[in-house]
Amino acid sequence: MSINKISFRCLLVSIILVLCLFAVWFGPKTELLYQEAVSNLARYQKTELFLSYAPVKEIKDNLIIVQQFASLVPIRLKTQDNKIKIDDFISFRGFLNDDLEIIVSDYHLHIGRDEKYWLSLLPLVAVGFYLVRDFRRNN
C-alpha cells in the first residue's frame, strides 16, 4: 500500500472525525421541556423558551399545536401565517403566558427537512463505496 493511499485514508477519517466533533460541540443545546415550564410556572414565567424542529400537529387560526417528544405544546403566533402546514417542522422562541400557551416572538419554518436528510446520506454512501472498493482491490 502506498504512502499516498494511507495519508488519504487518514485525512478522510480525520475530516469525518472533525465534522462529528463539530456537530457535537456546536449542535443544538438542551432545551427546557414544556412540561418542566408548566409544572413550575412561577419560575419560568419570564424565561424565554426555545423549541427546535418541532413537528406541527394541528392548526387553528393563529394557535398551532406542535409536538415535543410525547407531549403536545400550544403555541400562539402574533400574526397568522398561511405558509405553515401540518407535518412541517418549526423552530421558535417565545414566552409562556397564563393560559399555558407559548407566545412566539420569533420562528423559523424548516422547508424540505426530510429531503435534506436523504441528500446527506449520498456522501456517506459514496465514501463507503470508495473505501470498500479500495479495500477489495488491495487485498
Long-range contacts (C-beta under 8 A, 24 or more apart in sequence): 1-138, 5-134, 5-138, 9-131, 12-127, 12-131, 16-127, 28-52, 31-68, 33-68, 33-69, 33-71, 34-68, 34-71, 34-73, 34-102, 35-71, 37-96, 38-96, 38-100, 41-96, 41-100, 44-96, 45-95, 45-96, 46-95, 47-95, 47-96, 48-93, 48-94, 48-95, 48-105, 49-93, 49-94, 49-95, 49-96, 49-102, 50-91, 50-92, 50-93, 51-75, 51-91, 51-92, 51-93, 51-102, 52-91, 53-89, 53-90, 53-91, 53-110, 53-113, 54-89, 54-90, 54-91, 54-92, 55-87, 55-88, 55-89, 56-84, 56-85, 56-86, 56-87, 56-88, 56-89, 56-90, 57-86, 58-86, 59-84, 59-85, 59-86, 63-101, 64-90, 66-90, 73-102, 74-100, 74-101, 74-102, 75-101, 75-102, 75-103, 75-104, 76-101, 76-102, 76-103, 76-104, 77-104, 77-107, 78-103, 78-104, 78-105, 81-109, 83-109, 84-109, 89-113
